[in-house]
């Protein structure tokens, strides 16, 4: 019986009892009053459940205000003075600090590590201090360039002297630097410092670097102890750490211990990295045991793992290294077939570069182009969207063989795919054009590179200006130099020196005066030798007083009178933009 009928029956009973004593009007008024209380009930359990769900949804969408904000009358809890300071989170990388980070990264990509270090270090003393991510970026770039002492000095400056809190990546870069520099004990000291003082523990990458450093130093027993310590601390079985130890035991000829570690890895980690199989294969091949090497490779394929491109690339390189070209090409075809983004990425540009380089090595130029355009044949596979690194590789191979027409075609295709050529792209083409004597094409690429906004590091600029001047293109150097200095906060004095001298030798003194004015305006400074050359050259044509007055003028910001020279320098001195961080930049790199 429903709830509505029960209420109706009780109403009938009460109305029959009250009819003898109550009037008709009161009976008439009792029904609407009872009906009003009815609105607080539900006709069925399903309706009540639906209402509960509606109220819960409303609370999730619009939680009560007291759940969103703290009671303003409640006192704020005092900060714990003993609480460790935490490193920056990604939320700190915004605004001016993000602009600083991007600027340092652009200098790193251009290969100008000295100026990247200068910008990052000077920003410490500004009102826009760098985040830990910016510090890590310049440290890692120094490590990749093999400048280990500079990387250690940067860690000391940022994290010990400038009071920036490092994160685990900072320590890992430092440990990797010490280990590659042969200072494993220093790396172990950093590891102990993390455990004793850092508000976080070491990561599996930390153990990768340390075990590799210990194995390379011949201290494989300590590396084994470190592996057990990693497992005892709750870290998973990392295949890279196991691979370092397996390689160490294989190099010592201890195949049994290597197999024991491999079996342990397979027990602890069912989906392990195929790089361990590549290590066994390489060792078996070097020992002349081709059968065991191929058995190790086939055992990996039998598991039918969907291996990531980095793993497959190591296997392909190992197979090509030992003459197993058929198997290498078959694995590359499998990578193409399994490439189904965004579900799974089976191949990357490094894989294409390996196979393209193999074709060039064998002299199969047309086959290399076909490989570059190769796609999978399996239904559902998708073509790989080649990136700038892949184009740079094949352009470099063409330039090495002085096949400039093919290199130019790849450059045009690169720009047509909404990809932006980087510094390496232009540098390869410009050097190649100068090498084959096509100065006009080199000048065109140089101009395009500057107009695109890419920064030209002084090493390349000086080399290209020298080549242009030697080939009689000194007048074309002036607008390029002017455009470079409009975007570069620290122009190079050597470039100005050679271009100004070249213009004076050609008799173009007006343009030389404009460039000297730019040097003074941008604070480059005129070297004594250049000053002496200018006084002598202008004096011979009767314009000695003019150049002396210009050189005697004081630059902007010094309090003296300043009048820009030439049509290209009209207007007030250029002030630092919103993305310019730090104090005024002095000429010349600052060593780290």
C-alpha positions in Angstrom: 0.0 0.0 0.0 1.4 3.3 -1.0 2.2 6.2 1.4 -0.5 8.4 -0.2 -3.3 5.9 0.5 -2.2 5.5 4.2 -2.3 9.3 4.7 -5.7 9.4 3.0 -7.2 6.7 5.2 -5.9 8.4 8.4 -7.5 11.6 7.2 -10.9 9.9 6.6 -10.8 8.4 10.1 -10.0 11.7 11.8 -12.6 13.6 9.8 -15.4 11.1 10.8 -14.5 11.5 14.5 -14.4 15.2 14.4 -17.6 15.6 12.3 -19.8 15.4 15.5 -18.1 18.3 17.2 -16.6 20.4 14.4 -18.4 22.7 11.9 -18.5 22.3 8.2 -16.1 25.2 7.7 -13.4 23.6 9.8 -13.7 20.4 7.8 -13.3 22.4 4.7 -10.1 24.0 6.0 -8.5 20.8 7.2 -7.8 19.4 3.8 -5.6 22.2 2.4 -3.6 22.3 5.6 -2.9 18.6 5.3 -2.1 18.9 1.7 0.5 21.6 2.5 2.4 19.2 4.7 2.3 16.7 1.9 5.0 18.6 0.0 7.7 17.3 2.4 7.1 13.7 1.4 7.7 11.8 -1.9 5.4 9.7 -3.9 7.9 6.9 -4.2 11.4 5.7 -3.0 12.8 6.4 -6.5 11.7 10.0 -6.3 13.3 10.4 -2.9 16.6 8.9 -4.2 16.5 11.2 -7.2 16.2 14.2 -4.9 19.1 13.0 -2.8 21.3 12.6 -5.9 20.3 16.1 -7.0 21.3 17.6 -3.7 24.6 15.8 -3.7 25.3 17.0 -7.2 24.5 20.6 -6.1 27.0 20.2 -3.2 29.7 19.0 -5.5 29.1 21.8 -8.0 28.5 24.5 -5.4 30.2 23.5 -2.2 29.4 25.6 0.9 31.5 28.7 1.3 32.9 27.6 4.6 34.5 24.7 2.8 36.3 27.0 0.3 37.7 29.7 2.6 39.2 29.9 6.0 37.3 31.6 8.8 38.7 35.2 8.7 38.3 35.5 12.4 40.4 32.4 13.1 44.1 33.2 13.8 46.5 32.2 11.1 48.7 29.3 12.2 52.3 30.4 12.8 54.9 29.2 10.3 57.1 26.4 11.5 60.6 27.7 11.7 62.0 24.2 11.5 60.1 23.2 8.4 62.4 22.6 5.4 62.2 25.0 2.5 60.8 23.3 -0.6 62.0 23.9 -4.2 59.9 25.8 -6.7 56.9 24.2 -8.2 55.8 24.6 -11.8 53.3 27.3 -10.7 56.3 29.6 -10.1 57.2 29.6 -13.8 55.0 32.4 -14.8 55.3 36.1 -15.8 58.7 37.6 -15.8 60.3 34.4 -14.5 58.8 32.5 -17.5 60.2 35.1 -19.8 63.6 34.7 -18.2 63.4 31.0 -18.6 62.5 31.1 -22.2 65.3 33.6 -22.9 67.9 31.3 -21.3 66.5 28.3 -23.2 66.7 30.2 -26.5 70.4 30.9 -25.8 71.0 27.3 -24.9 69.3 26.1 -28.2 71.5 28.6 -30.1 74.6 27.0 -28.5 75.6 30.3 -26.7 76.1 28.7 -23.3 78.3 31.5 -22.0 75.7 34.2 -22.5 73.0 31.9 -21.2 75.1 31.5 -18.0 75.6 35.3 -17.8 71.8 36.0 -18.1 70.9 33.4 -15.5 73.6 34.5 -13.0 72.8 38.2 -13.3 69.1 37.6 -12.8 69.9 36.4 -9.3 70.7 40.0 -8.3 67.5 41.4 -9.9 63.9 41.5 -8.7 63.2 38.5 -10.9 65.2 35.6 -9.6 65.4 32.5 -11.6 63.4 29.4 -10.8 65.0 26.1 -10.1 64.0 25.0 -13.6 66.1 27.8 -15.2 69.1 26.9 -13.1 68.8 23.2 -14.0 68.5 24.0 -17.7 71.8 25.9 -17.8 73.5 23.3 -15.6 72.4 20.4 -17.8 73.5 22.3 -21.0 77.0 22.7 -19.5 77.1 19.0 -18.7 76.0 18.0 -22.2 78.7 20.2 -23.6 81.3 18.4 -21.5 82.0 21.5 -19.4 81.9 19.7 -16.1 83.7 22.3 -13.9 81.3 25.0 -15.2 78.3 22.8 -14.3 79.6 22.3 -10.8 80.4 26.0 -10.4 76.8 26.9 -11.4 75.4 24.5 -8.8 77.6 26.1 -6.2 76.5 29.6 -7.3 72.8 29.0 -7.6 72.1 26.6 -4.7 74.8 27.3 -2.2 75.6 31.0 -2.6 72.3 32.4 -4.0 70.0 30.5 -1.6 67.9 28.9 -4.3 66.4 25.6 -3.2 67.5 22.7 -5.5 65.2 19.8 -6.4 66.0 16.2 -7.2 66.8 17.0 -10.8 69.5 19.5 -9.6 71.2 16.9 -7.5 70.9 14.3 -10.3 72.7 16.7 -12.8 75.4 17.3 -10.3 75.8 13.6 -9.5 75.9 12.8 -13.3 78.5 15.5 -13.8 80.8 14.2 -11.0 80.5 10.6 -12.2 81.3 11.4 -15.9 84.2 13.5 -14.7 85.6 10.5 -12.8 84.7 11.9 -9.4 82.5 9.1 -8.2 83.2 9.7 -4.5 81.9 13.3 -4.9 78.7 11.9 -6.5 78.3 9.6 -3.5 78.7 12.5 -1.1 75.9 14.3 -2.9 73.8 11.2 -2.6 74.4 11.1 1.1 73.6 14.8 1.4 70.2 14.2 -0.3 69.3 11.5 2.2 70.5 13.5 5.2 69.2 17.0 4.4 66.8 17.2 1.4 63.1 17.2 2.0 62.8 14.5 -0.6 64.5 11.2 -1.3 66.7 10.2 -4.3 65.0 9.0 -7.4 65.6 6.0 -9.6 67.6 8.4 -11.9 70.0 9.0 -9.0 70.7 5.3 -8.8 71.2 5.1 -12.6 73.9 7.7 -12.5 75.7 6.3 -9.4 75.7 2.7 -10.5 77.0 3.6 -13.9 79.7 5.7 -12.4 80.7 3.0 -9.9 80.8 0.3 -12.6 82.9 2.6 -14.9 85.3 3.1 -12.0 85.7 -0.7 -11.4 83.8 -0.6 -8.1 81.0 -3.0 -9.1 80.7 -4.3 -5.5 79.6 -0.9 -4.3 77.2 -0.7 -7.2 75.6 -3.9 -6.1 75.2 -2.5 -2.6 73.6 0.6 -4.0 71.1 -1.6 -6.0 70.1 -3.4 -2.8 69.7 -0.1 -1.1 67.5 1.2 -3.9 65.2 -1.9 -3.5 65.1 -1.6 0.3 64.0 2.0 0.0 60.9 0.9 -1.9 62.0 1.9 -5.4 60.9 -0.4 -8.2 63.2 -2.6 -10.2 64.7 -0.1 -12.7 65.9 -1.8 -15.8 68.6 0.9 -16.5 70.2 0.3 -13.0 70.2 -3.5 -13.6 71.6 -3.0 -17.1 74.5 -1.0 -15.7 75.4 -3.9 -13.4 74.8 -6.6 -16.0 77.1 -4.7 -18.4 79.7 -4.5 -15.7 79.7 -8.2 -14.9 79.7 -9.0 -18.7 82.8 -6.9 -19.1 84.4 -8.9 -16.3 83.5 -12.1 -18.0 81.0 -13.1 -15.3 78.1 -14.4 -17.4 76.5 -16.3 -14.5 76.2 -13.3 -12.3 74.8 -11.2 -15.3 72.2 -13.9 -16.0 71.3 -14.0 -12.3 70.6 -10.3 -12.3 68.6 -10.6 -15.5 66.5 -13.3 -14.0 65.9 -11.2 -10.9 64.9 -8.3 -13.0 62.4 -10.4 -14.9 60.9 -11.6 -11.6 60.6 -8.1 -10.2 59.5 -6.3 -13.4 57.5 -8.3 -15.9 57.6 -5.6 -18.6 61.3 -4.8 -18.6 63.3 -2.6 -21.0 64.7 -4.4 -24.0 68.0 -2.5 -23.6 69.2 -5.4 -21.4 68.8 -7.8 -24.3 70.7 -5.3 -26.5 73.5 -5.4 -23.9 73.6 -9.2 -23.9 73.5 -9.2 -27.8 76.4 -6.8 -28.1 78.5 -8.8 -25.7 77.7 -12.1 -27.4 78.5 -10.6 -30.8 81.9 -9.3 -29.5 82.7 -12.7 -28.1 81.9 -14.4 -31.5 78.8 -16.1 -30.1 76.4 -15.0 -32.8 73.9 -17.9 -32.0 73.5 -16.8 -28.4 73.1 -13.2 -29.4 70.3 -13.9 -31.8 68.6 -16.2 -29.3 68.6 -13.4 -26.8 67.0 -11.1 -29.5 64.4 -13.7 -30.5 63.5 -14.4 -26.8 62.6 -10.7 -26.5 60.5 -10.7 -29.7 58.7 -13.8 -28.5 57.4 -11.9 -25.5 55.6 -9.5 -28.0 56.1 -6.4 -25.8 55.1 -3.1 -27.3 58.5 -1.5 -26.9 59.0 2.2 -26.9 61.1 3.8 -29.7 64.1 4.4 -27.4 64.3 0.7 -26.7 63.9 -0.3 -30.4 66.5 2.2 -31.4 69.1 0.6 -29.2 68.3 -2.8 -30.7 68.4 -1.5 -34.2 71.8 0.1 -33.6 73.1 -3.1 -32.1 71.9 -5.2 -35.1 73.4 -2.8 -37.7 76.6 -2.6 -35.8 77.1 -6.4 -36.1 75.9 -6.8 -39.7 72.3 -8.0 -39.0 70.8 -5.7 -41.5 67.8 -7.8 -42.4 66.7 -8.1 -38.8 67.3 -4.4 -38.3 65.1 -3.4 -41.2 62.5 -5.9 -40.1 62.4 -4.3 -36.7 62.2 -0.8 -38.2 59.2 -2.0 -40.3 57.6 -3.2 -37.2 58.1 0.1 -35.5 56.3 1.8 -38.4 53.5 -0.6 -38.3 52.8 -0.1 -34.6 52.9 3.7 -34.9 49.3 4.6 -34.1 49.2 8.0 -32.4 47.8 9.1 -30.1 47.2 5.6 -28.9 50.8 4.4 -29.2 54.0 6.0 -30.6 56.0 3.3 -32.2 58.7 5.3 -33.9 60.5 8.7 -33.5 62.8 10.8 -35.5 65.9 9.2 -34.0 64.8 5.9 -35.6 64.5 7.5 -39.0 67.9 9.2 -38.5 69.5 5.8 -37.8 68.2 4.2 -40.9 68.8 7.3 -43.1 72.4 7.4 -41.9 72.8 3.7 -42.7 71.7 4.3 -46.3 74.1 7.2 -46.7 76.8 5.1 -45.2 76.2 2.5 -47.9 76.0 5.1 -50.7 72.3 4.5 -51.2 71.2 8.1 -51.6 67.9 7.6 -53.3 67.0 4.8 -50.8 67.7 7.2 -47.9 65.1 9.6 -49.2 62.6 6.7 -49.6 63.3 5.7 -46.0 62.7 9.3 -44.9 59.2 9.1 -46.4 58.5 5.6 -45.3 55.2 4.7 -43.6 53.8 1.5 -42.0 51.9 -1.0 -44.1 49.7 -2.5 -41.4 46.1 -1.3 -41.4 45.6 1.4 -38.7 49.2 2.6 -38.7 49.8 6.3 -39.3 52.6 8.2 -41.0 55.1 9.8 -38.7 55.0 13.6 -38.5 58.7 14.4 -38.9 60.2 17.0 -36.6 63.0 19.5 -37.1 65.7 17.2 -35.8 64.8 14.6 -38.6 65.0 17.3 -41.3 68.3 18.6 -39.9 69.8 15.1 -40.1 69.0 14.5 -43.7 70.0 18.1 -44.7 73.3 17.6 -43.0 73.9 14.3 -44.9 73.1 16.1 -48.2 75.4 19.0 -47.3 78.3 16.6 -46.5 78.0 15.2 -50.0 77.7 18.8 -51.4 74.2 17.9 -52.8 72.9 21.4 -52.2 69.9 21.2 -54.4 68.5 18.2 -52.5 69.4 19.9 -49.2 67.5 23.0 -50.3 64.5 21.0 -51.3 64.4 19.5 -47.8 64.7 23.0 -46.3 61.7 24.2 -48.4 59.7 21.2 -47.3 60.6 21.8 -43.7 59.3 25.4 -43.8 56.2 24.4 -45.7 55.1 22.0 -42.9 54.8 24.9 -40.4 58.0 23.9 -38.7 60.6 26.5 -37.8 64.2 25.9 -38.8 66.5 26.3 -35.9 70.1 27.5 -35.6 71.5 24.1 -36.6 69.5 24.1 -39.8 70.8 27.5 -40.9 74.3 26.9 -39.7 74.6 23.7 -41.7 73.3 25.2 -44.9 75.3 28.5 -44.6 78.6 26.6 -44.0 77.9 24.2 -46.9 77.1 27.1 -49.3 80.4 28.8 -48.4 82.2 25.5 -48.8 80.9 25.0 -52.4 81.4 28.7 -53.3 77.8 29.8 -53.4 78.2 33.0 -51.5 74.9 34.5 -52.7 73.0 31.6 -51.3 74.9 31.7 -48.1 74.1 35.5 -47.8 70.5 34.8 -48.5 70.3 32.1 -45.7 72.2 34.3 -43.3 69.8 37.2 -43.9 66.8 34.9 -43.5 68.2 33.5 -40.3 68.6 37.0 -38.8 65.2 38.1 -39.9 63.5 35.1 -38.4 64.6 36.3 -35.0 67.1 33.5 -34.2 70.2 34.6 -32.3 73.5 34.1 -34.1 76.2 33.3 -31.6 79.4 35.3 -32.1 81.5 32.3 -33.2 79.2 31.7 -36.3 78.7 35.4 -37.0 82.4 36.2 -37.1 83.1 33.3 -39.3 80.4 34.2 -41.8 81.2 37.9 -41.8 84.8 37.1 -42.5 83.8 34.9 -45.4 81.5 37.5 -46.8 84.1 40.2 -46.6 86.7 38.0 -48.3 84.3 37.5 -51.2 83.6 41.2 -51.6 80.2 41.3 -49.8 81.2 43.8 -47.2 78.3 46.2 -48.0 75.8 43.4 -47.4 77.2 42.8 -43.9 76.2 46.2 -42.5 72.4 45.7 -42.6 72.7 42.1 -41.3 74.9 43.4 -38.4 72.4 46.2 -37.7 69.5 43.8 -37.6 71.3 41.4 -35.3 72.1 44.2 -32.9 68.5 45.4 -32.7 67.5 42.0 -31.2 70.7 41.1 -29.3 71.1 42.7 -25.9 74.9 42.2 -26.1 76.3 42.7 -29.6 79.7 41.3 -30.4 82.6 43.8 -30.7 84.6 41.5 -33.1 81.8 41.5 -35.7 81.7 45.3 -35.6 85.5 45.5 -35.8 85.8 43.4 -39.0 82.8 45.0 -40.8 83.9 48.6 -40.0 87.4 47.9 -41.2 86.1 46.3 -44.3 83.9 49.3 -45.1 86.8 51.7 -44.6 89.0 49.8 -46.9 86.3 49.9 -49.5 86.0 53.7 -49.0 82.5 53.7 -47.5 83.2 56.0 -44.5 79.6 57.2 -44.1 78.3 53.7 -43.3 81.4 53.1 -41.1 80.4 56.2 -39.0 76.9 54.8 -38.6 78.2 51.5 -37.3 80.6 53.2 -34.9 77.6 55.2 -33.6 75.7 51.9 -33.1 78.7 50.5 -31.1 78.5 53.5 -28.8 74.8 53.4 -28.6 74.6 49.7 -27.6 77.5 50.1 -25.2 79.8 47.7 -27.1 82.9 49.9 -26.7 85.6 50.8 -29.2 88.8 48.9 -28.7 92.1 50.9 -28.8 93.2 49.1 -32.0 90.0 50.0 -33.8 90.1 53.5 -32.5 93.7 53.9 -33.8 92.6 52.4 -37.2 89.6 54.8 -37.5 91.7 57.8 -36.7 94.3 56.8 -39.3 91.7 55.9 -42.0 89.5 59.0 -41.5 92.5 61.2 -41.2 93.8 60.2 -44.6 90.5 61.4 -46.2 90.4 64.6 -44.2 87.6 63.5 -41.8 89.8 63.0 -38.7 88.0 65.6 -36.6 84.6 64.1 -37.4 85.6 60.6 -36.1 87.3 62.1 -33.1 84.2 64.0 -32.1 82.1 60.9 -32.5 84.5 58.8 -30.4 84.7 61.5 -27.8 80.9 61.4 -27.3 79.6 59.6 -24.2 77.1 56.8 -24.6 73.5 56.8 -23.4 73.0 56.6 -19.6 76.3 58.3 -18.8 74.9 61.7 -18.3 76.6 63.3 -21.4 75.2 64.5 -24.7 74.3 61.8 -27.2 73.3 62.2 -30.8 72.5 59.0 -32.8 74.3 58.9 -36.1 72.7 57.8 -39.4 69.2 57.0 -40.5 69.2 53.5 -39.0 69.8 54.8 -35.5 67.3 57.7 -35.3 65.5 57.8 -32.0 66.3 57.4 -28.3 68.5 54.7 -27.1 66.8 51.3 -26.8 65.7 50.5 -23.3 65.4 47.0 -21.9 62.1 45.4 -22.8 59.7 43.6 -20.5 61.6 40.3 -21.1 64.9 41.8 -20.3 65.8 40.8 -16.8 68.8 41.7 -14.7 71.3 44.6 -14.5 72.9 46.1 -17.5 75.0 43.6 -19.5 78.7 44.2 -19.8 80.5 43.1 -23.0 82.3 39.8 -23.0 81.3 36.5 -21.5 81.5 35.9 -17.8 83.2 32.6 -17.0 81.4 30.3 -14.7 
